[in-house]
Amino acid sequence: MEKIIGFIGCGNMGKAMIGGLVKSKLVESDSIIVSDKNKTSLELVQEECGIKIAMNNREVSKVADILILSIKPNIYTMIIDEIKDYVKDEVIIVTIAAGKAINDTEARFARKLKVVRVMPNTPALVGEGMAAICPNEKVSEEEIKEVISIFESFGKAEIVEEKLIDAVTAVSGSSPAYVFMFIEALADGAVLEGMPRNKAYKMAAQAVLGSAKMVLETGRHPGELKDMVCSPGGTTIEAVSELEEKGFRAAVISAMRKCADKSRKMSK
């Protein structure tokens, strides 16, 4: 890709994206320029990745062909107001702020631009992110492929309709927190049975990782994979029965509905 990729914001997600891009060699390090108010964070990512840095957001906005706004929703409008008169006419604006719809971004820039709304998640930090990609009608097929390639450099990406973004928030954006709770609960159960905690976390986390990989790589239905573990009258079906009795799946679905509802409220 022969484009300048600019980042405004260098927090955890910003660093994950930059690190993934550099590691994948999708673009040269000197084709990435980043700004952030935290000078120490900037200098650290420059040292680790060899990218260009700037303390001024406008400097990044002037040169970026793809501009990624890796910022929190509470400063979203302030940053756009600062840079809107400095971005290129053909720039692709990539936003990851929760609750900020494409039409909100277009309205804030006060003109029709190429906008791609993305919902990433924190496993991007270890190269296993999941990102939902929502482009507006001005973004060409080739440009969509370029944005997808950025996010696939540190995980997987799927194009979805923007109307599904609240479901995306629940199923992949916020779900790492649910999974961490599950891993913690598994480990607590093992500790209760006498296992040292460090071994319990390792075994629980690897079991979750391996199970997820089986879903992705075999293409089999999760229920079918579950049935493969559940021998008649065995230990696993005993545990599954208890989970069903305690409302395990219903609790997860209910939590996701709460998450999606909150996402909808944030968009209003």
C-alpha positions in Angstrom: 0.0 0.0 0.0 1.5 3.3 -1.1 -0.4 5.7 1.2 0.4 7.7 4.2 -1.5 6.4 7.2 -2.1 8.9 10.0 -3.1 8.1 13.5 -4.6 10.6 16.0 -4.3 9.0 19.3 -1.7 6.5 20.6 -3.4 4.6 23.4 -3.7 0.8 23.6 -5.7 0.4 20.4 -3.6 2.9 18.5 -0.4 1.1 19.6 -1.9 -2.3 18.6 -2.9 -1.1 15.2 0.5 0.6 14.6 2.4 -2.5 15.8 0.3 -4.8 13.6 0.9 -2.6 10.5 4.6 -2.5 11.0 4.9 -6.2 11.8 2.9 -7.1 8.7 5.0 -4.9 6.4 1.7 -3.7 4.8 3.3 -0.3 4.7 6.8 1.1 5.4 7.3 2.4 8.9 8.0 5.9 7.5 4.6 5.9 5.8 3.0 6.0 9.3 2.7 9.2 11.2 1.1 9.5 14.7 0.1 12.3 17.0 -0.8 12.2 20.7 -0.8 14.6 23.6 1.4 12.2 25.5 4.9 12.8 24.4 6.3 9.8 26.3 3.9 7.4 24.7 4.7 8.8 21.2 8.4 8.5 21.7 8.0 4.9 23.0 6.1 3.8 19.9 8.5 5.6 17.7 11.4 3.8 19.2 9.6 0.4 19.0 8.1 0.8 15.5 10.3 3.4 13.7 7.3 5.5 12.7 7.1 9.3 12.4 5.5 11.3 15.2 4.0 14.7 15.7 2.7 16.6 18.7 0.3 18.5 16.5 -2.9 16.8 15.2 -3.1 19.2 12.3 0.3 18.1 11.0 -0.9 14.5 10.8 -4.2 15.5 9.2 -2.5 17.5 6.4 -0.5 14.5 5.1 -2.6 11.5 5.8 -4.3 9.6 3.0 -6.0 7.3 5.5 -6.6 9.1 8.9 -7.5 6.8 11.8 -9.1 8.6 14.7 -8.0 6.4 17.6 -9.6 8.5 20.2 -12.2 8.3 23.0 -15.8 9.4 22.4 -15.5 12.2 25.0 -13.0 14.1 22.9 -14.3 13.1 19.5 -16.0 16.4 18.5 -13.2 18.5 19.9 -10.5 16.7 17.7 -12.6 16.8 14.6 -13.2 20.6 15.1 -9.5 21.0 15.4 -8.6 19.1 12.2 -11.6 19.4 9.8 -10.2 22.3 7.8 -6.8 20.5 7.3 -7.6 17.1 6.0 -7.2 16.2 2.3 -10.3 16.2 0.1 -9.9 12.6 -0.8 -8.8 11.4 2.7 -10.4 8.2 4.2 -11.5 8.9 7.7 -11.5 5.8 9.9 -13.3 6.1 13.3 -13.3 3.7 16.2 -15.1 5.7 18.8 -18.1 3.9 20.3 -21.5 5.6 19.7 -20.3 7.8 16.8 -22.3 7.0 13.7 -21.1 7.7 10.2 -23.6 10.6 9.7 -22.3 12.1 13.0 -18.8 12.2 11.6 -20.0 13.6 8.2 -21.9 16.3 10.0 -19.0 17.3 12.3 -16.7 17.6 9.3 -19.4 19.7 7.7 -18.9 18.0 4.3 -19.2 14.7 2.6 -16.0 12.7 3.1 -15.0 9.1 2.8 -15.8 7.6 6.2 -15.3 4.1 7.5 -16.7 3.3 11.0 -14.8 0.4 12.7 -15.5 -1.5 15.9 -12.2 -3.2 16.9 -11.5 -5.0 20.1 -8.6 -5.3 22.6 -7.2 -8.7 21.4 -5.7 -6.6 18.6 -2.9 -6.1 21.2 -1.8 -9.7 20.6 -2.5 -9.8 16.9 -5.9 -11.6 17.3 -8.3 -8.7 17.0 -11.8 -8.8 15.5 -13.0 -5.7 13.6 -16.3 -4.8 12.0 -16.0 -2.5 9.0 -18.8 -0.1 8.0 -18.0 2.2 5.0 -20.1 5.0 3.7 -21.1 5.1 0.0 -18.1 7.4 -1.0 -15.5 4.7 -0.2 -14.6 2.7 -3.2 -14.2 -1.1 -3.3 -10.5 -0.8 -3.6 -10.4 1.6 -0.6 -12.5 -0.7 1.5 -10.0 -3.5 0.7 -7.2 -1.2 1.9 -8.9 -0.5 5.2 -9.7 -4.2 5.7 -6.0 -5.0 5.1 -5.0 -2.6 7.9 -7.3 -4.3 10.4 -6.4 -7.8 9.1 -2.7 -7.0 9.8 -3.6 -7.6 13.5 -6.5 -10.0 13.4 -9.7 -10.5 11.4 -12.2 -8.1 9.8 -15.7 -8.3 8.4 -17.8 -5.8 6.5 -21.1 -5.3 8.3 -24.0 -2.9 7.9 -23.9 0.0 10.3 -27.4 -0.9 11.7 -25.7 -4.0 13.2 -23.0 -2.1 15.0 -24.7 -2.5 18.4 -24.8 -6.2 17.9 -21.1 -6.1 17.0 -20.4 -4.2 20.2 -22.0 -6.9 22.2 -20.6 -9.9 20.4 -17.0 -8.8 19.8 -16.3 -5.3 21.0 -17.2 -5.9 24.6 -17.1 -9.7 24.8 -13.4 -10.0 25.7 -14.4 -8.9 29.2 -17.0 -11.7 29.4 -14.4 -14.2 28.2 -11.9 -12.9 30.8 -14.5 -13.4 33.5 -15.1 -17.0 32.2 -11.4 -17.8 32.3 -11.2 -16.3 35.8 -14.1 -18.5 36.9 -12.6 -21.6 35.4 -9.4 -20.9 37.2 -11.2 -20.2 40.5 -12.9 -23.6 40.2 -9.5 -25.3 39.6 -8.0 -23.5 42.6 -11.0 -24.7 44.7 -10.0 -28.2 43.7 -6.4 -27.6 44.9 -4.6 -26.5 41.7 -2.0 -23.7 42.0 -3.4 -20.5 40.5 -0.7 -19.9 37.9 -1.3 -23.4 36.4 -5.1 -22.9 36.6 -5.0 -19.6 34.6 -2.7 -21.2 32.0 -4.9 -24.3 31.6 -8.1 -22.3 31.5 -6.8 -19.7 29.0 -5.4 -22.3 26.7 -8.6 -24.3 26.7 -10.5 -21.2 25.7 -8.0 -20.4 23.0 -8.0 -23.9 21.6 -11.8 -24.1 21.6 -12.1 -20.8 19.7 -9.6 -22.0 17.2 -11.6 -25.2 16.6 -14.7 -23.2 15.8 -12.8 -21.0 13.3 -10.7 -23.7 11.7 -13.1 -26.6 11.5 -16.2 -24.7 10.4 -18.3 -26.9 12.6 -21.3 -25.7 14.6 -20.3 -25.0 18.2 -23.0 -27.3 19.4 -21.5 -30.2 17.4 -18.1 -29.5 18.9 -19.6 -29.5 22.3 -21.3 -32.8 21.7 -17.9 -34.3 20.7 -16.7 -33.7 24.3 -19.8 -34.9 26.0 -19.6 -38.7 26.5 -22.8 -40.4 27.7 -22.9 -40.4 31.5 -19.5 -38.7 31.6 -18.0 -35.7 33.5 -18.5 -33.1 30.8 -22.2 -33.6 30.3 -22.5 -33.4 34.1 -20.9 -29.9 34.0 -23.0 -28.9 31.0 -26.2 -29.9 32.7 -25.3 -27.8 35.7 -24.5 -24.8 33.5 -27.9 -25.2 31.8 -29.6 -25.4 35.1 -27.9 -22.2 36.3 -28.9 -20.3 33.2 -25.4 -20.0 31.7 -26.5 -19.3 28.1 -29.5 -17.2 29.1 -27.2 -15.0 31.2 -24.8 -14.5 28.3 -27.6 -13.6 25.9 -29.1 -11.2 28.5 -25.7 -9.5 29.1 -25.3 -9.0 25.3 -28.7 -7.4 25.1 -27.8 -5.0 27.9 -24.6 -4.2 26.1 -26.3 -3.6 22.8 -29.0 -1.4 24.5 -26.3 0.7 26.1 -24.5 1.1 22.7 -27.8 2.3 21.1 -28.3 4.8 23.9 -24.7 6.2 23.4 -25.5 6.8 19.8 -28.5 9.1 20.6 
